[in-house]
Amino acid sequence: MKFKLFILGALLSSCSDDFLTKVPETVVSAADFYKTESDFQQAIVGLYNPLRTLYGTGLADAGAWSMGEMRSDNTTFSFNAGNRGYADREYVDLFTDDANSGATSNKYNNNYIIIGRANQVLRTIDAAAFDETQKNNFKGQALFLRAFCYFDLVQYYGDVPLALIPPTSFEQTSLPRSPKADVYKQIIADATLAASLLPDPSKQIKGYVANGAAYALLGNVHLVLKQWTEAENALTKVQGYSLMSDYAAVFDPNNKNNVESIFEVQYLDEPTAGSASNFAYNFLPILADPGVIPGFPSGNTNSYAGWNTPTPDLINIYDQSDKRKAASIGFYNGEGYTNRPYIKKFTHGAKIAPNTNDNWPVYRYAEVLLMLAEAQNEQGKATALANLNAVHAHSRTGLAPIASTGQAELRELILKERQIELAFENKRWLDLVRSGKAVAIMNAQGAKIRANPEAYYYPKGISPVSGSYTVTESKLLFPIPQRELRLNPDIEQNPGY
């Protein structure tokens, strides 16, 4: 034994000092990676990749739709009496969610993953030597995505840690929450610089953001801050886009990154790519055979489904002649269902279950026109009505133009138009919050659900759990994930959680 120990000691003592710290040959360190145009091209692809998880991948996932739509009066869930294993996904809709929510963690974590990757690009790109135009393009995309993620975070969580450089020590990973005002200041700075660096849509590769996305984001930020003049100035610079003539065609996977699309999350159903979307299966009714829906293969079940189900409240606000209703909402009869609604907008079938090829729209030109109408209306400008009607009375809706009306009424009509035009695109909850209507509207809907659960897809004899659908001001923000509180003692939880 002594001899063996002697040999081992001799071997270890003869090794060079870096024996235990040498980087494996299959790993490229950050210090060696961010050098060439090819390196940064790969890094930019890596920036976009977590967006798929953020917006939803997997079965019964916790995508952005749960907080952007199911929290609102637009959608709810079909109570799954036969499979209660996914009940935790109901909590966002019930307003009983806590700091252990999967939806909350998914949004928080993936936004910060993108921010961390953007910070690496922005820290190193100026020192790299390659074509300046391409360098500006990469830099603009990193700035846009950092601004976009911070905008997502600050709207859902309030004050958040503001990380702008890659950490080089453990201490630098534990930042306190920065005031919202500081976060918004950084968002505006990043989006403004991104808009100046990014090419226009005609010169950008499809699927990557162009300057129109940065101006749309900038206009959105100013709209939330009620900076109407600044919002209008940014939104009028969104150029090179137009509305599709057919509303349903906007969301057809055959028309990805179309003339109306400003920014959409890219999915691909190629079997070996691992980047397919699955949300169509999640949004269908719970079915023994999803193949009863045209375009979907048989031979499987979706017992995990029934999420993001359109509410009677949303269904009833559509004008009967509005062609967008049939393009957005489907109704299924069978397997015990009678006219059970589901989101048709993202339902285009699948080659191999449960992988679908639908992208997720984030910014469309229709929303830019509606944001522009809102900014102009708040300034008392007559042009607001024309921009509202550009969406409302477009040939694809089948609706007549809205007649001239007063500022207060037009404000409500714009909000309603957003609810219909942008249904299921994660806009409604944030619209309710920024308009100051969330507490009243959601409490009113909660009372209706408690009074008639069956109308909101509860089985006969089952009622919402006690304490659900009770909305207070503290519920306008979501909780900081419990994991973050454990890891970072400098972070305090939002009130009410």
C-alpha positions in Angstrom: 0.0 0.0 0.0 2.9 2.4 0.9 4.4 1.7 -2.5 1.2 2.5 -4.3 0.8 5.7 -2.4 4.4 6.6 -3.3 3.8 6.1 -7.0 0.6 8.1 -6.9 2.3 11.0 -5.1 5.2 10.9 -7.6 2.8 11.1 -10.5 0.9 14.0 -9.1 4.0 15.9 -8.1 5.3 15.5 -11.6 2.2 17.0 -13.3 2.3 20.6 -14.3 0.6 23.2 -12.2 -2.4 23.6 -14.5 -3.3 19.9 -14.5 -6.5 20.4 -12.6 -7.4 23.7 -14.3 -6.7 23.0 -17.9 -9.7 23.5 -20.1 -10.8 20.3 -21.9 -10.0 20.3 -25.6 -13.7 19.9 -26.5 -14.5 23.3 -24.7 -13.8 26.8 -26.1 -13.4 29.3 -23.3 -15.1 32.7 -23.5 -11.7 34.4 -23.6 -10.8 32.5 -26.8 -14.2 32.4 -28.5 -15.4 36.0 -29.1 -12.9 36.8 -31.8 -14.2 36.3 -35.3 -17.3 37.1 -37.3 -18.2 33.4 -37.2 -17.9 33.4 -33.4 -20.4 36.3 -33.1 -22.7 34.8 -35.7 -23.0 31.7 -33.5 -23.3 33.8 -30.4 -26.2 35.7 -31.9 -28.0 32.5 -32.7 -27.5 31.5 -29.1 -29.2 34.8 -28.0 -32.4 33.8 -29.9 -32.5 30.2 -28.8 -33.9 30.7 -25.2 -36.9 32.6 -26.7 -38.4 29.3 -27.7 -38.4 28.2 -24.1 -39.6 31.6 -22.9 -42.7 31.4 -25.3 -43.3 27.8 -24.8 -41.8 24.4 -25.6 -43.0 21.0 -24.4 -46.2 19.5 -23.3 -48.3 21.4 -20.7 -45.4 23.9 -20.7 -45.3 27.1 -18.7 -44.8 29.4 -21.7 -45.3 33.2 -21.7 -48.9 32.7 -22.7 -49.8 31.6 -19.2 -48.9 35.0 -17.7 -49.8 37.1 -20.7 -53.2 35.5 -21.6 -54.4 33.1 -18.9 -53.9 35.8 -16.2 -56.4 38.0 -18.2 -60.0 37.8 -19.2 -59.1 36.4 -22.6 -58.5 32.8 -21.7 -58.8 30.3 -18.9 -58.2 26.5 -18.6 -60.4 23.4 -19.0 -60.6 21.8 -15.6 -58.9 18.4 -16.1 -60.7 16.1 -13.7 -59.0 13.0 -15.1 -55.4 14.3 -14.7 -54.7 16.6 -11.8 -50.9 16.2 -12.3 -50.7 19.5 -14.1 -52.9 21.4 -11.6 -50.0 23.8 -10.7 -50.4 25.4 -14.1 -53.9 26.6 -13.1 -52.6 28.8 -10.4 -51.7 31.8 -12.6 -55.3 31.9 -13.8 -56.7 31.4 -10.3 -54.5 34.2 -8.9 -53.2 31.7 -6.3 -49.7 31.4 -7.7 -46.7 31.8 -5.5 -42.9 32.1 -5.7 -42.6 28.4 -6.7 -44.7 28.9 -9.9 -43.2 27.2 -13.0 -44.5 30.0 -15.2 -42.8 32.7 -13.1 -39.5 30.8 -13.1 -39.7 30.2 -16.8 -40.1 33.8 -17.7 -37.6 35.1 -15.2 -34.8 32.6 -15.9 -35.0 32.6 -19.7 -35.0 36.4 -19.8 -31.8 36.5 -17.7 -30.2 33.8 -19.8 -30.7 36.0 -22.9 -29.5 39.1 -21.0 -26.4 37.2 -19.8 -25.5 36.1 -23.4 -26.2 39.6 -24.7 -23.8 41.1 -22.2 -21.1 38.7 -23.3 -21.5 39.9 -26.9 -21.6 43.6 -26.0 -18.6 43.3 -23.8 -16.4 41.8 -26.5 -17.7 42.8 -29.9 -16.0 46.3 -30.2 -12.6 44.7 -29.9 -13.2 42.2 -32.6 -11.8 42.8 -36.1 -14.3 42.1 -38.9 -16.7 44.1 -41.2 -18.1 47.1 -39.4 -21.5 46.9 -40.9 -21.9 43.3 -39.8 -20.5 44.1 -36.4 -23.2 46.8 -36.0 -25.9 44.4 -37.0 -24.8 41.9 -34.4 -24.4 44.6 -31.8 -27.9 46.0 -32.6 -29.5 42.5 -32.2 -27.8 42.0 -28.8 -28.9 45.5 -27.6 -32.5 44.9 -28.8 -32.8 41.5 -27.1 -31.3 42.9 -23.9 -33.8 45.7 -23.9 -36.7 43.4 -24.9 -35.9 41.0 -22.0 -35.6 43.8 -19.4 -38.9 45.3 -20.7 -40.5 41.9 -20.2 -39.1 41.6 -16.7 -39.9 45.0 -15.5 -43.5 44.8 -16.6 -44.2 41.5 -14.8 -41.9 41.8 -11.8 -41.3 45.5 -11.2 -37.9 46.3 -9.8 -35.3 43.8 -11.1 -31.6 43.3 -10.9 -29.9 45.4 -13.7 -26.9 43.4 -15.0 -25.0 45.0 -17.8 -21.6 43.3 -17.7 -20.7 39.6 -17.5 -19.8 38.7 -13.9 -16.2 37.7 -13.1 -16.8 36.8 -9.5 -19.4 35.2 -7.4 -20.2 38.5 -5.7 -21.1 40.1 -9.0 -23.8 37.5 -9.6 -25.8 38.8 -6.6 -27.2 42.2 -7.5 -30.0 43.9 -5.7 -33.2 44.9 -7.5 -32.8 48.2 -9.3 -35.7 50.8 -9.3 -38.0 50.5 -12.3 -37.1 54.0 -13.4 -33.4 52.9 -13.8 -34.4 49.8 -15.7 -36.6 51.7 -18.1 -33.8 54.3 -18.7 -31.5 51.4 -19.7 -34.2 49.8 -21.9 -34.7 53.1 -23.8 -31.0 53.6 -24.2 -30.5 50.1 -25.5 -33.5 50.2 -27.9 -32.5 53.6 -29.2 -28.9 52.5 -30.0 -30.2 49.2 -31.5 -32.5 51.2 -33.9 -29.5 53.2 -35.1 -27.4 50.1 -35.7 -29.8 47.6 -37.2 -30.5 47.5 -40.9 -33.9 48.1 -42.3 -36.1 45.0 -43.0 -35.2 44.7 -46.7 -31.5 44.2 -45.7 -31.9 41.9 -42.8 -32.0 38.1 -42.9 -35.5 36.8 -42.3 -35.9 35.7 -38.7 -33.5 38.2 -37.2 -34.7 41.6 -35.9 -34.3 44.7 -38.1 -34.6 48.4 -37.1 -38.4 48.2 -37.2 -38.4 45.8 -34.2 -36.3 48.3 -32.2 -38.6 51.2 -33.0 -41.6 49.1 -32.2 -40.1 48.2 -28.9 -39.1 51.8 -28.2 -42.7 52.9 -29.0 -44.1 50.2 -26.8 -41.9 51.3 -23.9 -42.9 55.0 -24.2 -46.6 53.9 -24.5 -46.3 52.1 -21.1 -44.7 55.1 -19.6 -47.4 57.3 -21.0 -44.8 59.4 -23.0 -47.1 59.9 -25.9 -45.0 62.2 -28.1 -42.0 60.0 -27.8 -44.1 56.9 -28.5 -45.5 58.5 -31.7 -42.0 59.6 -32.9 -40.7 56.0 -32.5 -43.6 54.2 -34.0 -43.7 56.4 -37.1 -40.2 55.2 -37.9 -41.4 51.6 -38.2 -41.1 51.3 -42.0 -41.1 48.6 -44.6 -44.1 46.5 -43.3 -47.7 46.2 -44.4 -50.8 44.3 -43.4 -51.5 40.9 -44.9 -54.7 40.7 -46.9 -55.9 37.6 -45.1 -55.9 37.6 -41.3 -55.6 33.8 -40.9 -52.6 33.8 -43.3 -50.6 35.9 -40.9 -50.2 32.9 -38.6 -49.9 30.2 -41.2 -46.5 28.5 -40.9 -46.2 28.7 -44.7 -46.0 32.5 -44.3 -43.4 32.8 -41.5 -41.7 36.2 -41.3 -44.2 37.7 -43.7 -44.6 41.4 -44.6 -46.6 42.1 -41.4 -44.2 40.3 -39.1 -41.8 42.6 -37.2 -40.5 40.1 -34.6 -41.5 36.5 -34.2 -40.0 33.6 -32.3 -38.7 30.9 -34.7 -39.7 27.3 -34.3 -39.0 24.4 -36.7 -40.7 20.9 -36.8 -37.7 19.2 -38.5 -37.5 15.9 -36.4 -33.9 16.1 -35.5 -33.6 19.8 -34.8 -35.2 19.8 -31.4 -36.8 23.2 -32.0 -40.5 22.4 -32.7 -43.3 24.2 -31.1 -45.9 22.3 -29.1 -48.4 24.9 -28.0 -51.1 23.9 -30.5 -51.4 20.5 -28.7 -51.5 22.3 -25.3 -54.3 24.6 -26.5 -56.6 22.0 -28.0 -59.4 20.5 -25.9 -58.4 17.4 -23.9 -58.8 14.6 -26.4 -58.4 10.9 -26.5 -57.4 11.4 -30.2 -56.2 14.8 -31.3 -56.5 13.4 -34.9 -60.1 14.4 -34.8 -58.9 18.0 -35.4 -58.0 18.4 -39.1 -54.3 18.2 -39.8 -53.3 16.4 -36.6 -52.2 12.8 -36.7 -54.0 10.1 -34.8 -52.5 7.5 -32.5 -51.8 9.6 -29.5 -53.6 11.5 -26.7 -53.2 15.0 -25.2 -54.4 14.4 -21.7 -52.2 17.3 -20.6 -54.1 19.8 -22.8 -57.0 22.3 -22.3 -54.8 25.3 -21.6 -55.4 28.9 -22.8 -59.0 28.2 -23.6 -60.9 31.3 -24.9 -63.4 32.6 -22.4 -67.1 33.4 -23.1 -66.1 37.0 -22.3 -63.7 37.2 -25.2 -65.9 35.2 -27.6 -68.8 37.5 -27.0 -67.0 40.8 -27.8 -66.5 39.9 -31.5 -68.8 41.5 -34.0 -70.7 38.7 -35.7 -69.4 39.9 -39.1 -65.7 40.1 -37.9 -63.8 37.5 -40.0 -61.0 37.4 -37.4 -63.2 35.4 -35.0 -63.3 32.3 -37.3 -59.6 32.7 -37.9 -58.8 33.0 -34.2 -61.2 30.6 -32.4 -62.3 27.1 -33.3 -65.1 25.1 -31.8 -65.1 21.3 -31.3 -68.1 19.0 -30.9 -67.4 15.4 -29.9 -66.0 13.3 -27.0 -68.6 14.9 -24.7 -67.9 18.5 -25.8 -70.4 20.9 -27.2 -68.9 23.9 -28.9 -65.7 23.7 -26.8 -63.6 26.7 -27.9 -59.9 26.4 -28.6 -57.2 28.7 -30.1 -57.4 28.2 -33.9 -54.9 30.9 -34.6 -52.0 28.6 -33.7 -53.6 25.3 -34.9 -52.2 24.2 -38.2 -51.7 20.5 -37.6 -48.5 18.4 -37.3 -46.5 15.9 -39.3 -45.3 14.0 -36.2 -47.1 14.4 -32.9 -46.7 16.5 -30.8 -44.3 18.7 -32.9 -45.8 21.7 -34.7 -44.3 24.2 -37.0 -46.0 27.4 -35.7 -43.9 30.5 -34.9 -45.0 32.9 -32.1 -45.7 36.5 -33.1 -44.3 39.1 -30.8 -44.6 42.3 -32.8 -46.8 42.7 -35.9 -47.4 45.8 -38.0 -51.1 45.8 -36.9 -50.0 46.4 -33.4 -47.8 49.3 -34.4 -50.8 50.9 -36.0 -52.8 50.5 -32.9 -50.0 51.7 -30.7 -49.7 54.7 -33.0 -53.5 55.3 -32.7 -53.2 55.2 -28.9 -50.3 57.7 -28.8 -52.0 60.1 -31.1 -55.4 59.9 -29.4 -53.8 60.7 -26.0 -52.4 63.9 -27.7 -55.8 64.7 -29.1 -54.8 64.1 -32.7 -57.4 63.3 -35.4 -55.0 60.9 -37.1 -55.7 58.4 -34.3 -59.0 57.4 -35.9 -57.4 56.7 -39.3 -54.8 54.4 -37.7 -57.4 52.6 -35.7 -59.5 52.1 -38.9 -56.5 50.9 -40.8 -56.7 47.8 -38.6 -60.4 47.7 -37.7 -61.8 48.3 -41.2 -59.2 46.5 -43.2 -60.7 44.3 -45.9 -59.5 41.2 -43.9 -61.9 42.0 -41.1 -65.2 42.6 -43.0 -66.0 45.5 -40.7 -67.1 49.1 -41.5 -65.0 52.0 -40.4 -65.6 53.5 -37.0 -67.1 56.9 -37.2 -65.5 60.0 -35.6 -65.7 59.9 -31.8 -64.4 61.6 -28.7 -61.1 60.9 -27.0 -62.4 58.9 -24.1 -64.6 56.7 -26.3 -61.8 56.2 -28.8 -59.5 55.2 -26.0 -61.9 52.3 -25.1 -62.3 51.3 -28.8 -58.5 51.1 -29.3 -58.2 48.9 -26.2 -61.0 46.7 -27.5 -59.4 46.5 -30.9 -56.2 45.4 -29.3 -58.0 42.6 -27.5 -59.5 41.3 -30.7 -56.7 41.9 -33.2 -54.0 40.6 -30.8 -56.0 37.9 -29.1 -53.7 35.1 -27.7 -50.5 37.0 -28.5 -49.7 37.8 -24.8 -50.8 41.4 -24.9 -54.1 41.4 -22.9 -52.8 41.1 -19.3 -50.3 43.9 -19.7 -53.0 46.1 -21.4 -55.3 45.6 -18.4 -52.5 46.5 -16.0 -51.3 49.6 -17.8 -54.8 50.8 -18.4 -55.7 50.5 -14.7 -58.5 48.0 -15.4 -57.0 44.7 -14.3 -58.4 44.6 -10.7 -61.9 45.5 -11.6 -62.2 43.4 -14.8 -60.6 40.3 -13.3 -62.7 40.5 -10.1 -65.8 40.8 -12.1 -64.9 37.8 -14.2 -64.0 35.9 -11.1 -67.5 36.5 -9.7 -69.0 35.2 -12.9 -66.9 32.0 -12.8 -67.8 31.3 -9.2 -71.5 31.9 -10.0 -71.5 29.6 -13.1 -68.3 27.4 -13.2 -69.7 25.2 -16.0 -69.8 28.2 -18.3 -66.0 28.4 -17.7 -65.3 24.7 -18.5 -65.6 23.3 -15.0 -67.2 19.8 -14.9 -70.7 19.7 -13.3 -70.4 19.6 -9.6 -66.9 21.0 -9.4 -66.3 24.6 -8.3 -63.2 26.8 -8.2 -61.0 26.3 -5.1 -61.7 28.6 -2.1 -59.9 32.0 -2.4 -59.3 31.8 -6.1 -60.1 34.6 -8.6 -59.6 37.2 -5.8 -57.5 40.0 -7.3 -55.7 42.8 -5.4 -53.2 45.4 -6.4 -50.4 43.1 -5.2 -51.4 40.6 -7.9 -50.5 43.1 -10.7 -46.9 41.9 -10.3 -45.7 38.4 -10.2 -43.5 36.9 -7.4 -39.7 36.8 -7.8 -38.9 33.1 -8.1 -38.1 31.4 -4.7 -34.9 30.0 -6.2 -33.6 33.6 -6.8 -34.4 34.6 -3.2 -32.4 31.6 -1.9 -29.4 32.3 -4.1 -29.4 36.1 -3.7 -29.9 37.5 -0.2 -30.0 41.0 -1.7 -33.3 40.4 -3.4 -36.6 41.1 -1.5 -39.9 39.5 -2.6 -42.8 41.5 -4.1 -45.5 42.4 -1.6 -48.3 39.9 -1.2 -46.3 36.8 -1.9 
